[in-house]
Amino acid sequence: MFLLSTRLLNFLVAISALILILTGILYFQNRLGMAPCPLCIFQRIAFMGVALFCLAAAIHNPGARGIRIYSSLAFVSASIGAGIAARHVYLQGRPSDMMPSCGPDLSYMMQNFPLQEVFNTVFRGSGDCADLHWAFLGLTIPGWALVWFVGFMVVTGLLVWKPDAVSALQNKWAGRKLP
């Protein structure tokens, strides 16, 4: 019977987040020609945070205290990403006449505006953020990002509050004989 260790679990989360980032860049951006809006870019950064902290945990393979630290950092990244994705889903659900017009892109704002104004502008949203270009099973890209972020929050949250849960399950089932 195949059981997950905390190291393998962190590795799977990291690989999943990396696949999502690469899908956004290679498929949606380069293949379909969909330029990411500022909220999409911040969601990618949050996925990168999840991937980075989970990959570091998988490579380092720390004890319970280290697992809590790495998982807490990944949980915070996933929570921030979930908040950004939820805001993006909210903006896409608003009527088009209530959306502000499309503004400058993120790189222009970062070079020319103070950081606080950049964040205020990005989270207020623009016409770019409200565009619906792609959907699968009724969810748009930010909707799927929200699903993934919540899933990552569940996994990393379990590792924060119950770091030995996976190991305990593994030890419990290790002595059982397969039918």
C-alpha positions as a LaTeX table, in Angstrom:
\begin{tabular}{lrrr}
\hline
Residue & $x$ (\AA) & $y$ (\AA) & $z$ (\AA) \\
\hline
Met1 & 0.00 & 0.00 & 0.00 \\
Phe2 & 1.38 & 3.40 & $-1.02$ \\
Leu3 & 1.37 & 5.98 & 1.75 \\
Leu4 & 2.46 & 9.59 & 1.54 \\
Ser5 & 5.26 & 10.90 & 3.69 \\
Thr6 & 5.38 & 14.60 & 4.54 \\
Arg7 & 8.37 & 14.89 & 2.21 \\
Leu8 & 6.47 & 13.39 & $-0.72$ \\
Leu9 & 3.37 & 15.42 & 0.10 \\
Asn10 & 5.39 & 18.67 & 0.01 \\
Phe11 & 7.01 & 17.57 & $-3.23$ \\
Leu12 & 3.61 & 16.87 & $-4.83$ \\
Val13 & 2.27 & 20.27 & $-3.76$ \\
Ala14 & 5.39 & 21.99 & $-5.13$ \\
Ile15 & 5.18 & 20.14 & $-8.46$ \\
Ser16 & 1.44 & 20.91 & $-8.73$ \\
Ala17 & 2.05 & 24.62 & $-8.16$ \\
Leu18 & 4.90 & 24.64 & $-10.69$ \\
Ile19 & 2.71 & 22.90 & $-13.27$ \\
Leu20 & 0.01 & 25.53 & $-12.72$ \\
Ile21 & 2.53 & 28.36 & $-13.21$ \\
Leu22 & 3.92 & 26.77 & $-16.37$ \\
Thr23 & 0.40 & 26.17 & $-17.69$ \\
Gly24 & $-0.36$ & 29.85 & $-17.24$ \\
Ile25 & 2.83 & 30.96 & $-18.96$ \\
Leu26 & 3.31 & 28.36 & $-21.68$ \\
Tyr27 & $-0.29$ & 27.54 & $-22.58$ \\
Phe28 & $-2.53$ & 30.49 & $-21.73$ \\
Gln29 & $-0.03$ & 33.28 & $-22.29$ \\
Asn30 & 2.19 & 31.97 & $-25.11$ \\
Arg31 & $-0.05$ & 29.47 & $-26.92$ \\
Leu32 & $-3.46$ & 31.18 & $-26.59$ \\
Gly33 & $-2.06$ & 34.72 & $-26.53$ \\
Met34 & $-3.84$ & 35.72 & $-23.32$ \\
Ala35 & $-1.84$ & 38.46 & $-21.60$ \\
Pro36 & $-2.08$ & 38.18 & $-17.82$ \\
Cys37 & $-3.79$ & 40.99 & $-15.96$ \\
Pro38 & $-2.16$ & 42.38 & $-12.78$ \\
Leu39 & $-4.25$ & 40.11 & $-10.54$ \\
Cys40 & $-3.15$ & 37.08 & $-12.59$ \\
Ile41 & 0.48 & 38.06 & $-12.10$ \\
Phe42 & 0.02 & 38.33 & $-8.33$ \\
Gln43 & $-1.68$ & 34.92 & $-8.31$ \\
Arg44 & 1.34 & 33.47 & $-10.14$ \\
Ile45 & 3.61 & 34.99 & $-7.51$ \\
Ala46 & 1.51 & 33.34 & $-4.77$ \\
Phe47 & 1.75 & 29.98 & $-6.59$ \\
Met48 & 5.52 & 30.52 & $-6.75$ \\
Gly49 & 5.58 & 31.07 & $-2.99$ \\
Val50 & 3.69 & 27.84 & $-2.37$ \\
Ala51 & 6.01 & 25.97 & $-4.73$ \\
Leu52 & 9.15 & 27.47 & $-3.21$ \\
Phe53 & 8.27 & 26.70 & 0.42 \\
Cys54 & 6.97 & 23.20 & $-0.31$ \\
Leu55 & 9.96 & 22.35 & $-2.48$ \\
Ala56 & 12.31 & 23.63 & 0.24 \\
Ala57 & 10.49 & 21.42 & 2.77 \\
Ala58 & 10.72 & 18.41 & 0.45 \\
Ile59 & 14.45 & 18.92 & $-0.11$ \\
His60 & 15.28 & 19.75 & 3.51 \\
Asn61 & 13.00 & 17.06 & 5.01 \\
Pro62 & 12.91 & 18.70 & 8.46 \\
Gly63 & 11.44 & 17.44 & 11.70 \\
Ala64 & 8.02 & 18.44 & 13.03 \\
Arg65 & 9.09 & 21.99 & 13.92 \\
Gly66 & 10.60 & 22.59 & 10.47 \\
Ile67 & 7.54 & 21.14 & 8.79 \\
Arg68 & 5.41 & 23.62 & 10.75 \\
Ile69 & 7.60 & 26.53 & 9.64 \\
Tyr70 & 7.71 & 25.60 & 5.95 \\
Ser71 & 4.02 & 24.69 & 5.91 \\
Ser72 & 3.09 & 27.95 & 7.65 \\
Leu73 & 4.93 & 29.93 & 4.99 \\
Ala74 & 3.26 & 27.90 & 2.21 \\
Phe75 & $-0.12$ & 28.32 & 3.94 \\
Val76 & 0.34 & 32.11 & 4.07 \\
Ser77 & 1.27 & 32.16 & 0.37 \\
Ala78 & $-1.77$ & 30.04 & $-0.51$ \\
Ser79 & $-4.03$ & 32.23 & 1.66 \\
Ile80 & $-2.82$ & 35.40 & $-0.03$ \\
Gly81 & $-3.30$ & 33.76 & $-3.42$ \\
Ala82 & $-6.81$ & 32.63 & $-2.44$ \\
Gly83 & $-7.68$ & 36.18 & $-1.42$ \\
Ile84 & $-6.39$ & 37.56 & $-4.71$ \\
Ala85 & $-8.21$ & 34.86 & $-6.71$ \\
Ala86 & $-11.44$ & 35.48 & $-4.77$ \\
Arg87 & $-11.20$ & 39.19 & $-5.54$ \\
His88 & $-10.59$ & 38.34 & $-9.21$ \\
Val89 & $-13.63$ & 36.04 & $-9.31$ \\
Tyr90 & $-15.69$ & 38.81 & $-7.69$ \\
Leu91 & $-14.53$ & 41.33 & $-10.30$ \\
Gln92 & $-15.40$ & 38.93 & $-13.13$ \\
Gly93 & $-18.89$ & 38.53 & $-11.71$ \\
Arg94 & $-19.64$ & 42.25 & $-11.69$ \\
Pro95 & $-21.62$ & 43.83 & $-14.53$ \\
Ser96 & $-19.37$ & 45.30 & $-17.23$ \\
Asp97 & $-20.80$ & 48.81 & $-16.76$ \\
Met98 & $-19.56$ & 48.80 & $-13.14$ \\
Met99 & $-15.94$ & 48.01 & $-14.06$ \\
Pro100 & $-13.36$ & 50.77 & $-14.45$ \\
Ser101 & $-11.72$ & 51.09 & $-17.83$ \\
Cys102 & $-8.53$ & 49.25 & $-18.66$ \\
Gly103 & $-5.53$ & 50.99 & $-17.18$ \\
Pro104 & $-1.77$ & 50.77 & $-17.64$ \\
Asp105 & $-0.06$ & 47.40 & $-17.35$ \\
Leu106 & 1.68 & 46.26 & $-14.18$ \\
Ser107 & 5.25 & 46.92 & $-15.34$ \\
Tyr108 & 4.39 & 50.53 & $-16.21$ \\
Met109 & 2.69 & 51.06 & $-12.85$ \\
Met110 & 5.64 & 49.53 & $-10.93$ \\
Gln111 & 8.07 & 51.89 & $-12.67$ \\
Asn112 & 6.00 & 55.07 & $-12.39$ \\
Phe113 & 3.68 & 54.84 & $-9.38$ \\
Pro114 & 4.34 & 54.57 & $-5.65$ \\
Leu115 & 3.93 & 50.99 & $-4.40$ \\
Gln116 & 0.78 & 51.76 & $-2.39$ \\
Glu117 & $-0.89$ & 53.27 & $-5.45$ \\
Val118 & 0.08 & 50.20 & $-7.52$ \\
Phe119 & $-1.62$ & 47.87 & $-5.02$ \\
Asn120 & $-4.69$ & 50.10 & $-4.76$ \\
Thr121 & $-5.01$ & 50.23 & $-8.54$ \\
Val122 & $-4.45$ & 46.50 & $-9.01$ \\
Phe123 & $-6.97$ & 45.39 & $-6.40$ \\
Arg124 & $-9.58$ & 47.85 & $-7.57$ \\
Gly125 & $-9.45$ & 45.95 & $-10.84$ \\
Ser126 & $-9.77$ & 47.01 & $-14.42$ \\
Gly127 & $-11.50$ & 45.92 & $-17.59$ \\
Asp128 & $-8.59$ & 43.53 & $-18.16$ \\
Cys129 & $-9.34$ & 41.71 & $-14.92$ \\
Ala130 & $-13.03$ & 41.34 & $-15.72$ \\
Asp131 & $-12.58$ & 39.81 & $-19.17$ \\
Leu132 & $-13.71$ & 36.21 & $-19.46$ \\
His133 & $-11.47$ & 34.50 & $-22.00$ \\
Trp134 & $-11.57$ & 30.86 & $-20.94$ \\
Ala135 & $-13.72$ & 28.59 & $-18.79$ \\
Phe136 & $-13.76$ & 24.90 & $-17.96$ \\
Leu137 & $-16.66$ & 23.24 & $-16.14$ \\
Gly138 & $-18.14$ & 26.67 & $-15.49$ \\
Leu139 & $-15.05$ & 28.09 & $-13.77$ \\
Thr140 & $-12.74$ & 30.71 & $-15.23$ \\
Ile141 & $-8.99$ & 30.76 & $-14.70$ \\
Pro142 & $-9.25$ & 32.73 & $-11.42$ \\
Gly143 & $-11.97$ & 30.32 & $-10.26$ \\
Trp144 & $-9.68$ & 27.35 & $-10.85$ \\
Ala145 & $-6.82$ & 29.21 & $-9.18$ \\
Leu146 & $-9.06$ & 29.71 & $-6.13$ \\
Val147 & $-9.85$ & 25.98 & $-6.05$ \\
Trp148 & $-6.14$ & 25.11 & $-6.17$ \\
Phe149 & $-5.23$ & 27.69 & $-3.53$ \\
Val150 & $-7.89$ & 26.33 & $-1.17$ \\
Gly151 & $-6.60$ & 22.80 & $-1.77$ \\
Phe152 & $-3.06$ & 23.93 & $-1.01$ \\
Met153 & $-4.34$ & 25.66 & 2.14 \\
Val154 & $-5.95$ & 22.42 & 3.31 \\
Val155 & $-2.81$ & 20.34 & 2.75 \\
Thr156 & $-0.37$ & 22.86 & 4.22 \\
Gly157 & $-2.79$ & 23.69 & 7.03 \\
Leu158 & $-2.93$ & 20.04 & 8.05 \\
Leu159 & 0.85 & 19.96 & 8.09 \\
Val160 & 0.94 & 23.10 & 10.27 \\
Trp161 & $-1.55$ & 21.89 & 12.86 \\
Lys162 & $-0.92$ & 18.15 & 12.57 \\
Pro163 & 2.65 & 17.72 & 11.29 \\
Asp164 & 2.84 & 14.15 & 12.53 \\
Ala165 & $-0.58$ & 13.14 & 11.14 \\
Val166 & 0.82 & 11.73 & 7.91 \\
Ser167 & 3.59 & 9.92 & 9.78 \\
Ala168 & 1.11 & 8.54 & 12.32 \\
Leu169 & $-1.15$ & 7.26 & 9.54 \\
Gln170 & 1.84 & 5.73 & 7.81 \\
Asn171 & 2.97 & 3.99 & 11.01 \\
Lys172 & $-0.56$ & 2.79 & 11.75 \\
Trp173 & $-1.00$ & 1.23 & 8.32 \\
Ala174 & 2.56 & $-0.01$ & 7.91 \\
Gly175 & 1.95 & $-3.10$ & 10.04 \\
Arg176 & $-1.24$ & $-4.15$ & 8.22 \\
Lys177 & $-1.14$ & $-6.95$ & 5.74 \\
Leu178 & $-2.55$ & $-6.40$ & 2.28 \\
Pro179 & $-5.59$ & $-8.56$ & 1.46 \\
\hline
\end{tabular}
